[in-house]
Amino acid sequence: MELKLSEKQFRRLLDLVYVGNWVMNSTRGEDRIREYDDVESTVFSNCIDHGMIPLVESYRGELIPSRAFAEGGIHEAIMAYEDTMFFEILAQELALRDMDSDAPTPENYEELRERMDMYLGEFEQHGTDHITVEM
């Protein structure tokens, strides 16, 4: 297969591949899905031919994203996504709890969205400072 990309598109593809592999493998420990690591290595190996040598390094005979790549801001994007998802999921779970419902439905969607917006506003102003758990 041949894929034609501009240098800018290829650079963006590197970000997408890295983030995708991060999502698939970062929590798996030693039980990584090797096929995703292989795709990442294959894509990043093209850095050499595209003058992006600082973005790749060799590790145990494979080309992987370099420390410079990993520390170049991609984890800030991942963390921003994780923060957003954390608060969205928390708001939905709290709203469903308040509504005594197990899941969103077409019938409860409007009320769910209103309650979620209320929680999201609170989280935007105060983060988790006002959350308590009673034991």
N, C-alpha and C positions, 0 to 999 in steps of 0.2 A: 504494500500500500504506500502511496506517496501522498503527502499532504503539503500543500503550498501555503506558506504563511509569510507575512512580512516579519521583520525582526521584532517589531513591537508586538505583533500577535504571538510570535513564538515566546517572547518574554512573559506575556500574560498566560500563555498555556503552561509555562513552568509553574506559575502561581497556582493555577487550577489543579494541576496534577499533584503538587505538593499538598494542597489543602485536602484534596480528595483522599490521598493516601493517609494523611493525618487523621481524617474522620474514620477511615476504615481500620486503621491499625494502632492509633496512639493509646488506646485503652486495653489492648490485647496482650501486653507483656510479651512473653516468649511464644505465644500462640498467634503470631502475626499471619496475615493472609499473604503468602509469598508472591502470589500472582500480581498483587498491587505494587509490592516492592519492585518486582521485575519491570512492570510498566514504567514506574517512576524512574528507575535506573536507565531504561531504554530512552525515554524522553530526555532526561538530563544529560545523557551521553552526547546528544547533539549540540550541547553548549560549546564543545571544543571547536566544532566546525563553524560556529556562528560568532566566534570572538568573545564568548561569555565564559571563559575559562575560570574566572574567580567564583562562579556560581556552582561549580562542581568539584568534587574531590573523590579520591579513591579510598575505599574502605573494604578490607577483606576481598580485594580483587574486583570490586564492583564500583561503578561510578554512582555517586549519590549526591543529593543537594549538599553544598558546602555549608560550613558554619557561617560564612559570610552571607550566604543566601538566607539561611534560617534566622539569622539575627538582623536581617535587613528590613524588618517591618512586617513580615508575613504573619508572625504570631500576634501582633497587635490586631490585625484583621480577624484572626481566629478568635481572639479574646473578646473583641467587640461583638462578634456573632454569638459567642457563648453567653455573654452577659444579656444580650437582647433575648435570646431563647430562654434563659433562666427566668427572667422577669415575665415573659409572655406565658410560659408554662405555669409558673406560680400563680399569676393572675387568673388564668383559666381554671386551675385546680381550686383556688379559693372561691371563685365565682360559682363553679359547679357545686362545691360544698354548700355555699350559702343557699343555693337553689334546690338543695337536696336532689341533685341529678347526677347521673353517672357519666353522661356524655352529651356533647352538643347535638342538637336536633334542629330540623327546620322550624319546629314550633318554639323552641326556647332560644333561638339564635339572637334575637334582638335584645332580650333581657340579659343573656350571657354577655353580649358585647358591651352593654351599658355597665354591667358590674365589672367586667374586665377593665374598661376604660377608667373606672373609679380607682381600682387597685393600681393600674399603671400610672395614674396621676400621683398617687401616694408614693409609689416607688421612685418616680422621677424626682419628686421633691425630697424624699427622705431615705431613699435606698431601702435597706432592711432594718433601719434603726427602730422602727415602731413594731416590728414583728416579734411576737412572744410565743412561746410554746409552754403550755401548762402541763405539768406531769402529775 
